[in-house]
Amino acid sequence: MGDEAVVHDVPYYAQWESAELVREIVGGAMDAADDPRWGQSGAATPEEYAWWSWRLCGVACLRMALDYWWGVAPPAIVLGRECEAAGAYVREGDGLRGLIHTPFAAHVRERWGLAAEARELAPGEVAAAVAGGRLPMLSVHPSIREPEGPDPTRRGGHLVLAVGATSTALVIHNPSGFPGGSQSFAHVPWQEFGRFFAGRGIVLGPPGAVEESRSSGRESSGRRSSSGQELSGSPTG
């Protein structure tokens, strides 16, 4: 993957407001509605926060990128509602489908002026994008937080942000990672990464690169919904 390590100093945000409580929430020892910082999310009630929080991996990645390039990180559920209005989340009864890659990328370009491209990606392309100053949002299985564990039953379903690459590992910020190891600047060995990676994502870039992203015209042809849109994210964290 190259001999030089490149790691960008990107701020970290979990998909829950209390990053130190992610293990308890994901493991079921604590209800997300009991997160003491729920009010910082922009939710009207703890119940609304809990419902959204399991679906905010992509929004957490966007908050990290916005803070890195613009120095702002709007409340998670405010961003989630905007993404829903843009078609990147779709209500289905009591559920929510998404994050849907193509409308999300279009929304990020128009709303925030960042480069954003939904596309298929090989591991080498992920490393090259990071080396070129981009931040790829990658569709992976949630169990990437514990790469030493058994093989996942599928790939994809969760989004993480690639913030660095070395010759031996991809460096990620994982919105549902566990504190003390798999949240920020977590190293996932390249030889393990493919077990979790669905081969697609959204490559984010700085504001000056937005026109390049618009003109490239490339989109992912990975897992799609009935409307032909790429999907990532699940209510499983």
Secondary structure, 3 states (H helix, E strand, C coil): CCCCCEECCCCCCCCCCCHHHHHHHHHCCCCHHHCCCHHHHCCCCHHHHHHHHCCCHHHHHHHHHHHHHHCCCCCHHHHHHHHHHCCCEEEECCEEEECEHHHHHHHHHHHHCCEEEEEECCHHHHHHHHHCCCEEEEEECHHHHCCCCCCCCCCCCEEEEEEEECCCEEEEECCCCCCCCCCCCEEEEHHHHCCCEEEEEEEEECHHHHHHHHHHCCCCCCCECCCCCEECCCCCC
